């Protein structure tokens, strides 16, 4: 998909004050540091994620690319699972290519980002997920809890098997006249 970019404007951008920003522009630590990554989740209503409007109210694309100059702009469409990752190169966003696993490496946070389709909280959908550089999926809290429950169950089963084995050995020894309790 080719996204039209705003025509080249002068190197000087119009001044902006934080008070003039639209209400839906959520910025941490206003007017602090520029975020390294901005993620947009497309809703059922068009929200201007690709808008290059250079005049107030600024389009989101224009605002992130030209004014804030956010290094990475991510647009995710949960309904279709489409994920687009753009990187700021020479002042313009360039669409990045996913790796062979359809994931994007984000050096800013040392993780891969990709789309996972599955069930979470009784909802089957497309979800954004994070992977370590080694390829290990970072688990959600609920997945970690389930993994720990399974680990405990396996440990209990191993303990039961070992107890049954010890009981059998003790019975065999007793049958041979060796009483381990007497010693």
C-alpha positions as CSV (number, residue, x, y, z in Angstrom):
1,X,0.0,0.0,0.0
2,X,1.5,3.4,-1.0
3,X,0.7,6.2,1.3
4,X,0.8,9.7,-0.2
5,X,3.1,12.0,1.7
6,X,2.8,15.7,2.1
7,X,4.5,17.8,-0.5
8,X,7.9,19.2,0.6
9,X,7.4,22.2,2.7
10,X,10.1,24.6,3.9
11,X,12.4,23.3,6.5
12,X,10.8,25.5,9.1
13,X,7.6,24.2,10.4
14,X,4.8,26.4,11.8
15,X,5.1,27.0,15.5
16,X,2.9,24.7,17.6
17,X,1.9,25.1,21.2
18,X,0.8,22.1,23.3
19,X,-2.5,23.8,24.0
20,X,-3.4,23.7,20.3
21,X,-3.1,20.0,20.0
22,X,-6.3,18.0,19.4
23,X,-7.6,16.2,22.4
24,X,-6.9,12.8,20.9
25,X,-3.2,13.4,20.7
26,X,-2.0,11.7,23.9
27,X,1.6,12.5,24.7
28,X,3.4,11.4,27.8
29,X,5.2,14.0,29.8
30,X,3.8,16.9,27.8
31,X,5.8,18.8,26.6
32,X,8.6,16.5,27.4
33,X,10.6,14.1,25.3
34,X,9.3,12.9,21.9
35,X,8.2,9.2,22.2
36,X,10.4,6.7,20.3
37,X,7.3,4.8,19.1
38,X,3.7,5.8,18.4
39,X,1.1,3.0,17.9
40,X,-2.2,3.7,16.4
41,X,-5.0,1.1,16.6
42,X,-7.5,1.7,13.8
43,X,-11.1,1.7,15.1
44,X,-14.3,1.4,13.1
45,X,-14.3,5.1,12.5
46,X,-11.6,6.7,10.4
47,X,-9.4,8.6,12.7
48,X,-6.9,10.3,10.4
49,X,-4.0,8.0,10.9
50,X,-2.8,8.7,7.4
51,X,-3.7,12.4,7.3
52,X,-1.0,14.7,6.0
53,X,-2.9,17.9,6.7
54,X,-0.2,20.5,7.5
55,X,-2.6,23.0,9.0
56,X,-4.4,23.0,12.3
57,X,-5.9,20.6,13.2
58,X,-2.9,18.7,12.0
59,X,-3.2,15.3,10.5
60,X,-1.7,12.5,12.6
61,X,0.7,11.4,10.0
62,X,1.9,14.9,9.5
63,X,2.1,15.6,13.2
64,X,4.2,12.6,14.0
65,X,6.4,12.8,10.9
66,X,7.0,16.5,10.5
67,X,6.4,18.1,13.9
68,X,7.3,15.6,16.6
69,X,9.5,13.5,14.3
70,X,8.7,10.3,16.1
71,X,11.2,7.7,14.9
72,X,8.7,4.8,14.6
73,X,5.0,5.1,13.6
74,X,3.0,1.9,13.8
75,X,-0.6,1.5,12.5
76,X,-2.5,-1.7,13.4
77,X,-5.9,-2.7,12.1
78,X,-7.3,-5.3,14.6
79,X,-10.2,-6.2,12.4
80,X,-8.0,-7.4,9.6
81,X,-4.7,-8.0,11.4
82,X,-2.9,-5.7,9.1
83,X,0.2,-4.2,10.7
84,X,2.3,-1.4,9.2
85,X,5.5,-0.2,10.7
86,X,7.1,3.1,9.4
87,X,10.5,4.4,10.3
88,X,11.6,8.0,10.0
89,X,14.3,8.2,7.4
90,X,15.6,11.6,6.3
91,X,12.5,13.3,7.7
92,X,10.0,11.0,5.9
93,X,8.3,7.8,7.0
94,X,9.3,4.7,5.1
95,X,7.2,1.5,5.2
96,X,9.3,-1.3,6.7
97,X,9.3,-4.9,5.6
98,X,8.6,-7.6,8.0
99,X,11.1,-10.5,8.5
100,X,10.5,-14.1,7.4
101,X,8.2,-14.6,10.5
102,X,6.2,-11.5,9.6
103,X,7.6,-9.5,12.6
104,X,9.3,-6.2,12.8
105,X,12.4,-5.6,14.8
106,X,12.2,-2.5,17.0
107,X,15.7,-1.7,18.1
108,X,14.4,1.1,20.3
109,X,13.0,-1.4,22.8
110,X,14.9,-4.5,21.8
111,X,11.9,-6.6,20.7
112,X,10.1,-7.9,17.7
113,X,6.4,-6.8,17.1
114,X,4.0,-9.0,15.2
115,X,0.4,-10.1,14.8
116,X,-0.8,-13.2,16.6
117,X,-4.3,-14.7,15.9
118,X,-5.8,-16.5,18.8
119,X,-8.0,-16.4,21.9
120,X,-7.5,-14.1,24.8
121,X,-10.1,-13.2,27.5
122,X,-12.8,-15.2,25.6
123,X,-12.1,-13.2,22.4
124,X,-10.7,-14.7,19.3
125,X,-9.0,-11.9,17.3
126,X,-5.8,-10.5,15.8
127,X,-3.5,-9.4,18.7
128,X,-0.2,-7.5,18.7
129,X,2.4,-9.6,20.4
130,X,6.0,-9.1,21.4
131,X,8.9,-11.5,20.8
132,X,12.4,-11.4,22.2
133,X,15.4,-11.2,19.8
134,X,15.9,-15.0,20.3
135,X,12.4,-15.6,19.0
136,X,10.7,-16.4,22.3
137,X,7.2,-15.0,22.6
138,X,6.7,-12.7,25.6
139,X,3.8,-14.2,27.5
140,X,0.8,-12.3,28.8
141,X,0.2,-12.4,32.5
142,X,-2.6,-14.9,32.2
143,X,-0.4,-17.1,30.0
144,X,2.4,-17.0,32.6
145,X,0.0,-17.9,35.3
146,X,-1.3,-20.9,33.3
147,X,2.3,-21.9,32.5
148,X,3.1,-21.9,36.2
149,X,0.0,-23.9,37.0
150,X,1.0,-26.5,34.5
151,X,4.6,-26.6,35.9
152,X,3.1,-27.2,39.4
153,X,0.8,-29.9,38.1
154,X,3.8,-31.7,36.4
155,X,5.9,-31.4,39.6
156,X,3.0,-33.0,41.6
157,X,2.6,-35.8,39.0
158,X,6.4,-36.5,39.2
159,X,6.3,-36.5,43.0
160,X,3.3,-39.0,42.9
161,X,5.2,-41.3,40.5
162,X,8.3,-41.2,42.7
163,X,6.3,-41.9,45.9
164,X,4.6,-44.9,44.2
165,X,8.0,-46.1,43.1
166,X,9.4,-45.7,46.6
167,X,6.4,-47.5,48.1
168,X,6.9,-50.4,45.7
169,X,10.6,-50.7,46.5
170,X,9.8,-50.6,50.3
171,X,7.2,-53.4,49.8
172,X,9.8,-55.5,47.9
173,X,12.4,-55.0,50.6
174,X,9.9,-55.8,53.3
175,X,9.0,-59.0,51.4
176,X,12.6,-59.9,51.5
177,X,12.6,-59.4,55.2
178,X,14.3,-56.0,55.3
179,X,12.3,-53.5,57.3
180,X,13.4,-49.9,56.6
181,X,11.3,-48.6,59.4
182,X,13.1,-50.7,62.0
183,X,16.5,-49.2,61.4
